[in-house]
Amino acid sequence: MTADAALASKNTHAPGPACAPTAEEEDLTARMTALGQAAREAAAALAVATPEAKTHALRAAAAAIRDTREEILKANAADMAAARTKGLSRAMLDRLALTPERIE
């Protein structure tokens, strides 16, 4: 059974327009599919990359995170506020919280 057939067999909604995915759902599906494909391609490249290339890539990623630290912290503050509003536990809030030290 294909993945699509398995999902279809679990669909308990009545057939018809009400079951049709919204444009937002279709966009999310397309984005997730593209992300998955990019991850597979990156994994293939990583599998044959030299240790030096891997080190360079990791250092570049770390630099990009450091360069956008303030934006990351600002977005995290908004995420934390939303999480508190939703009543997330202290443990979950701790996992979500970013600080300059955690970023470093």
Secondary structure by P-SEA (a helix, b strand, c coil): ccaaaaaaaaccccccccccccaaaaaaaaaaaaaaaaaaaaaaaaaaccaaaaaaaaaaaaaaaaaaaaaaaaaaaaaaaaaaaacccaaaaaaacccccccc
